[in-house]
Amino acid sequence: MVSSTAVLETKWQFYYCNFDLLGATQTVVCPGTTEHKLAENQCRVEPFSVVFCGLTAYRPERRVPKTIFMSIYWQKCTLEKYKMALAAVDTSQDFSEATSSVPVLDHDIVIIGCGFSGLGTGIKLLKKGFGDFIILEKADGVGGTWRDNTYPGLAVDVPTLSYSFGFEQNPHWSNLYAPGSELKAYAEHCAKKYGITAHLRYNCDVTETAYDEENNVWVTSTADGRTFTSRYVVSATGYLTLPKLPDIEGIDDFRGKKMHTGRWDHSHDLTGERVGFIGTGATAIQVIPEIVPKLKSLSVYQRTPIWLLPKKDMPIPNWLQAGFKHVPGLQRSARTMMQIFTDTIMINGLVFNKQLSWMIKWLEKFSIKHIRSQVNDPEIQNKLIPEYDFGCKRPSFTNKFYPVFNEEHVELVTDSIERVTEKGIVTSDGKEREIDTLIYGTGFEVFQKGSVPTFGVKGLSGLDISDYWEANRYQAFEGATVPQFPNFFMIMGPYSVCSASYFGMIETQTRHLTRCLKAAEKRNANYIEVKQSANDKNFKKIQKRAKYTIFQSGNCGGSNSYYIDRHGDSPFIRPSTSIEHWLTSCFFRMSNYNFKAK
């Protein structure tokens, strides 16, 4: 057994394992080093068993004494836990005086968030041989936005066949546009099938992650006081996490029920109520048709209409589901076709507006025709037609939203809201409409300071990433890394969205991450930082291309789009095709990064 002196004279990682041996719980401990992993190739390791072996752990200068136990289930632990475990099998060791000034890694990698971005990151890491990670999730389950959002009518707004991982396609979607419950179930399925569940830590609401320069580690803190030390941190929290609440005079004075669609209260019965609904965006077009039949009256308050196209939804018949499952390549081909369709309409037209302006005009005409065919009143028709170009705001698909305004108990209100009273809403024309429930369909905070991400990120010299972006505008090298934030990666960072389906982009971004980790491993490095010159060159290229997007070459004035931030940039959208993004993730040069051994 290694002596206490040997343990403390180097930068140790400590490993332990609890296992059952003939019904009795035993504890096995084994030290390794920070610089080198355990020499597993010198041991006989049998699944689900513990074997005796002569395991040698290495240091650069010399070998250290052998241990006699090896288990397939190694877990990293703190020095204190190692002492406790060692005492359980060898009471002759005295560690009462042992101290260490070097922080011990809890894990190599901490992933923050377990929506599909976090799931995809964990799966990719496992596939590439990086198994020492945990995923910190603030809630009690996986799924992210598909766990948090449960409002009536919730469904994916692009064809579901394109809304799944390429390596885990689901042949059993019920509809072409699947309901939200199926997306949540799909997330749970992926977590279980790919072994992510064991890496999850629920109810961990991260408040800050900070880089410790002296020790080259990240310390991630949670709201309940826990900390997790890791070499690398991956932010995978997505964009749609922080509900955007309307800033309206008197809103706190309203005595009725108030709720945001992103935090729907199912205990509240809307039957027979007078409801005020603020917003006509992508959420509103799903919620309103579902609740309107049970209401006494509905007032829909619209600031800015959005472009909507017909939704060709339909159940996927059993025979086609069987074909997806058993016919090689059938579902993949259908998925590719759906992705090309949605990307062309929802992304490529706005990214390549100069070249595809004719398509934008055609889509506008098609959308207007859709409105006029479904709404009877010409005045209401005109109120629902946007005055900005198609694509300035995220468009969507619906066949149910427009007919709602043919109902006698539904009113579309386009006068601006002046204030909220105890009983209702007063608009600029002086009219007060009394309501029982006020619903916010106002979306989420996107690219506002402190909203992406929702926790503090402090890099070199304590620089907060929000302050960095405030001073330098939102930017990230290939949407993944930022100078002065070593060993910190983002999934879906600034300028990373270039497809209507997030899953392909998640796979692309995680490829960037694992390529960097592999490169560091090859160089025996543990410090990765994107070069300032590489980041500047990338941002300059983005700004040059942005001139041809609809945001700068089209008419987006008055669109109130979350695509456009307070700097006038559009950091949500990457001005490229998804294919180019994929190719770049495969072939970007590692010379863009500084690699060091610290």
N, C-alpha and C positions, 0 to 999 in steps of 0.2 A: 504494500500500500504506500502511496506517495506521502512523504512527511509534510508536516505543516510548513517547514522552511522552504521546501521545494515548491509548494503551492504558492507561496507568497512572493517568491523572487522573480516571477515573470507575469506577463499579462495572460491570465488564465481565462478560459471558458470552462464552465463546469456543467457536467452532464449527469443526469440521474434517471432512473427508471423504476417504477413500481410495477410488480408483476405478481401473478398468482402462481405458486409452485405447490402442487398437490394440495390445493385448497388453502394454503397459508400465504399471506401477503409478505413478500420479501422486498427489500430495497437494494438496488445495485447502483453504485456510483462510479464515475469514471471521469477524470480530468482530461482536458485537451488544451490546445493553445489558441490564442487569437490568430496568430500568424498562419497556423496550419491546422487543417481538419484532422480528425482521427484517421489513422491508417487502416481503414476498414478492410482493405484488400489483404491484410495479413491475418485475418480472422475467418473462422468458419461461422457464418451467420445463417441460421435456419429460421424461416418464418414462424412466428408465434412460439418461439422457444428461446431460452437463454443458454448459451454454451460457454464452457470454459475455454479460454484461449490466452495466448500471450500477446496482448495488444500493446503496441508501442505508439506513443504520441511523440511528435517531433517538435523541437525548437530549432531555430536556425543554427545555434551554436553547438548543440549536443543533444543526445537522446536523454529522455527522462525515464525514471524507473517504470517497469511494466506493471500493468494492473492485471487482474485475473478474471474479471467479469466483463462480458459484452452482451448487450441486448439490442435488438433491432429497433426498440422503441426509445431512442434517446431524446431527451428534451433538455434544452438549455435552461439554466436556472441561475439564481443569484448566489453569491458566495455564502450568504447566510443559510440559504436552503441546502446548499451543498454540504455545509458543516452538519446540519441536522441529519441529512441523509447518510453521511459518512458515519456519524455517531451511532446510527441505527445498526450498522454492520461491523463497526470496529470501535468499541468503546475505549480502546487504549489511546486513541488520538485526542489530544487536548488543543482545542482551537479557541480557548477562552480569551487569549491575548491577541488573536489574529485580527488584523485590520487591513484594509486596502484602499488606497486613494484613487485607484483606477475604476471607473464605473464598468460594471459587467453588463453586457448586452442581454436584454431579455429575449430579443429576437433579432435576426439580421434585418428584417423588413417589417414595418408597420404600414398596413393599408388602412386608410380612413374612409369608411363608407362601404355598405354592401348592397347597393343597387346593382344593376347589371354591369356598371363600370368596375365596381369592386369584385364582383363575381368573376368577370372576365379576366381581371388582373390576377386573381388567385389561381384560376385554372391555368393561365399561361405560365405563371411561375412554377407550378407543379410540373407542367409538361417539360419545362426547360431545366428541371433539376434544382430549383430553388424552393426547398420545402420549409425553411425556417422563417415563417411569417405568421402574423396574426392579422385579422381584420376587425377593426373597432367599429361597431355599429351602434348608433345612438338609440335605436328602437329595439324591439324584442323579436324581430324577424327580418328576413331578407326581402329584397324586391324594390327598395327605394321608393320612387314616385308611385309605383304600382302597389305598394303596401300602404303608403300614406293617403293616396287619393282613392276614395271609395264612393264618390258622389253618384247619384242616379244617372244611368246612361254612359258611364265610363267605358271607353273602348279605345283601342289604338286607332290613330288617325291616318295611318298608311297601311297598305295591304300587309297582313300579318305574315305572309310567306317571306317577306323581306325583313321582318322585324324579329329576327332570331339569330343566334350564333350560327356561323357557317358550319362549325364542327358538331353542332347539336341541333339539327333541324327537327321540328316537331310535326309529324304527319297527321296529328289528331286535332288541329285547330278546328273549332266548330264553325267559324264564319271567316269570310275573306277579311273582315275587320273584327278581330276577336275581342270579346269583352275583357275588361281589366282583370277580372278574377282569374282568367286563364293565363294572363301574363304573370300574375303573382305566383300561380301554381307552377308555371314554367321556371321561374326563378328558384323556387324551392326544389324543384326536380334537379336543376343544374347543380345546386349546392350539394345535394345529397349524392348524386351520381359521380361527381368529380372530386369528392372528398374534401369539400370546402367547409363543411359543418364543423369539423374538428378544429379548424383555425379561427372560428368565429368567437368574438367576445361581444355579447349583447349588452345593451343598456350602458354603453360607454359613449357619453356625449363629450366629444373632444372640444376643449376650449382653446388649446394652444399647442403648437409643436414648435420647439426652439432648438436651434443648432448649437451644440457645445463645441466651440472651436478647439479648445485645448485637448479634448479627448476624441474629436471627430465622431461624435454621436448626436443623434436627435433624441430629445426628451419630449414625449407627447403626454400632455396632461388632460384629465377629464374633469367634468363638473363635480364629481364626487370625491376628488382628491387623489385619485390613482395616477401613477406615472408609468410610462413604458419607454424603455431605452432601446434604441435600435440604430443600426448603421444607416439605413435608408428609410425614407418615408414616401409613400405614394398617396396623393390626394385623389380620391375617386368618388367625390360627393356629388358630381353633376351640377347642373345649373338650377334645376327647378326644385329647390329645397326650402327656401324662405318665402312664405306667403307675403304678397304685397298687399298691404291694407290701405284703403283710400284715406287720404288726408283731407277730410271735409269738416268744416265748422259744425260743432254740435253733435258729432256722431256718437260721442260717449253719453250724450243725454237721452238717446233713444231707449225707451223702456221695453220695447219688444225684443224678440229673439234676433241675435246677429250671428252670422257664421260665414266663414270663407269656404269656398268649394273645395279647397285643398285640405280642409279639416272638417268634413261633413259630419254633422251630428244626427245620427240615425234615430236617436231617441226622441227627436222632435217631429211630431206629426204635422204635416202641412195641410192636411185635409180641411177644406173650407176656409182657408186663410187668405188674407190680402197680402201679397208678397211684392216687395220691391227688389229687383235684381239689377245690380250694377255691372255692366260689361256685356259685350257681344263678341267676345273672342272665341278661341278654340274650345274652351271649357263650356262657355254659355251655350254654344250650339248643340252640345250633348245633353246638358242638364235640363234646359228649358223645355224641350219637347217631352221629357219624361215626367216633369212635375206639373205641367200646365193642366192636365185633365182633372186633377184633384183640387185645384185652387178656386177660390171665389173670384179673385181678380189677380192680374199680374201686370206690373208696370216695369218695362225693360228700359233701363237708362243707358243710352248709347252715346259715347263720346266719339268713337271712330269705328266705322264698319270695317269688316274684313272681306277679302275676296273668297268666295266659296264656289266650289265646283260640285256637280252631281256625284253622289256616292253610290257606286255600283256594288253595294254589299249583297251578299247572299250566303246561305249555308253551304258549307263544303260537304257534298254527299259522301256517304260511306264508301262507295266504290272508288271515289277519287282519293280519299284518305288511305284506302288499301293500296292504291297505285303508288302514292307517295312513299308508303312504307316498303313496298316489295319491288317496285320497278327501279332499277339503278339509274340514277341521274335525273329522274322525272321531277322530283321536288326541287333539286338544285337548278334545273333549267327554268322551272316556273319562278323560282326565287330570283334568278338573274333577270328575267323579263320584268317582274314587278319592280325590281330595284331600278332598272333603267327607266321605267315609266315614271316612277315617283321622283327620281333624281332630276329627270329632264324638266318636269313641271315645277318642282318645289325648290330646286337648288341651281341647276345649270342655267336656267333662264335669267336668274338674277345675278349670277356670277359672271356670265358672258353676255351681259345686256347689250353691249355694243353690237355683237354679232347676231344675237337672237332677239332683237327688239321686235321683229315681226311676230315671233311666237308669243311674246308678252301681250301684244295688241290683240292677237287672236284669242288668247285665253281670257282677256278682259271682255271681249265681245261675247264669248261663250258663257261667261259667268253672268253677264247682264241678262242674256237670254234666259238663263236658268232662274234668275230673280223674277223676271216678268212673267214667266210661265207658272210660278208658284204663288205669287202674291197678287191679290185682286186689286187692291187700291193703288193707283198710279203714284199718289203722293208718298205712300209708304215705300213703294218700289224705289223711288228716287232717294229716299233717306237711307236705304240699305246699300246703295251703290257707292263704293269708295271713290274719292277724288284723287287718290294717289295711284301710282303704277302697281300693277300686279307683281307681288313678290317683295315689296317694301316691308310688309308684315308677313309672318308665316301664313300662307293660305291653308285651307282645309277643304274637307269634303262633307256634304250633308244633303239629305233629301227631306229631313224632318223639321229643320229650323224655320225656314221661310214660311211654310203653311201655318205656323203658329199665329202669325199676325193677321190671319183671316178670322180668328176667333173673336167673338164680341167682347169677351172679358179680358182680352190682352191689349195693352197699349204700348206702342213704341214711343219713348220720350227722348227727343234729341236736344231739348233745351238744357243748358248746363245746370248742374246742381249747385245751388247757392249755399244751402245748409240743411242739416238734419235736425228735426225737433224731437220732442218726447214722443210724438204720435206718428211722424211721417217725414216726408222729404219735400223741401221747398225748392223749386226751380227758378231760373232767371226771369221767367214770365210772372213770378209772384204766386203761382199756384202751389198749394200744398196737397199732396196725395197721402192720405192716411194709410198706414200698413201695419200688419201684425208681425211680419218677419222681414228682415233685411239680409239679403244674400250678396256676398262679394264674389263676383267672378272676375277678379282683377289680376289674376296671374301671380307671378313670382318676381322677386327682386333678382334681376339679372345684370351682372357687371356694374353693380353699385358698390361703393366702398364698404367692405365688410360682409358682402353677400356671396362672393365667389373667391375663396371659400368662406364659409360662415365662421371659421375659427381663425385665430391668429397664427401666422407663419413667420417666424423670425430666423433670418439667415445670418450671414457674416456681420459682425459688429452689432448684432441685435436689430438689423434692418427688417422692418415688417413688410411683407410682400404687398400689402395694400398701399403703403406709403410709396413703395417703389413704383407701382403702377400709377399712382396718383401723379407722381412727378414725371414719369417717362411714358405714360399711356400704356394700355394693356398690350402685352406682347409676351411671347414665349417661343423659344426655338422649337420649330415643328410642333407647337402646341403642347410641349412636354416639359421643358426645363427653362429656368430663368437664371441669368448670371447672379452671383453672390448668394445663391441658395444651393450649395453643394449637396449631393446625395438626396435631393428632393425632386420628385417627379410628379407630374399631373397626368391624369387621364381626362381627355376632353378639356384641355386648357385653352387659352385664347387662340383664336384662329385655327380651330381643329375641326369644325363642323363643315363637311363637304358632301354629305349624303343625307337623304331623308330618313334613312334607317341608321340608328346609332350603333348597331351591332358591328357592322363592318368597320366603323371608325374605332370602336373599342379594340377590336382585334389588331388594327393598324397601330394604334397608340401603345398597346401592350408589347407589340413587336419592337417598337423603339426602346421601351424600357428594358426588355430582356437582352437586346443586343448590347446595350450599355453595360449591363451587369456581367454579361459574358466577356466583354472586352476588358472590364476591370479584373475579372477573375484570371484571364489570360495573362495580364500584366502584373499579377500579384498586387493589384492596387485596391484600395478601399475608400478612395476619394474621387468623386466624379463631379466635375463642374463644367458647364458649357462655357466656351470662351466668349468674352464680350464681343469680339470681332465677328464670330460666327452668328451670334444673336443679332447684331446690328445689320449684318448682310441679309439675314433672313427677313428682318422687319422691313428693311428697305425694299426688298423684292415684293413683299406683301403690299406695301403702300403703293408701289408702282402699279401692281395689278388691280388694286382696289379702285383705281380711276375708271376702270372699265365695268365695274359692277353697277347694279341698279342704284345703289346707295349714293353714288357720286355722279353717275351719268344719267340717271333717271329722275323722275319726279317723286320724291319721298317726303316732301314737305307736308306736315300735318298728319303723318301716318302714326305718330306716337309708337314707334316700333321698338321693341326691346333688342332688335338687331343693332340699333344705333345707340352708342353710349354718350356720355356727357361731353366727351372730347370730339364728338362728330365722327368717330371711327365706327367700324362695324366688326368688332373683335369676335363676335359669335360665329361668323362665316369665314371659312378659309377660301380664298379666291383661287380654287383649283378644282379639278375633277377628283373623285374618290380614287380613281385608278392611279393618278399621279401621286396622291397621298400615300397609297399603298406602296408604290414603287420607291418613293423616297424613304419610307420606313425600312425598306429592305436594303437600300444601297447608300444611305447617307454615310459620309466619311467620319470615322472616329477621330480624325484630326480636329474636328469641331469641338472636341472635349479635352479638358485637362484631366489626366489620370495620375494619381499619386498614391504612394504607400505611406500612411501616417500612423 
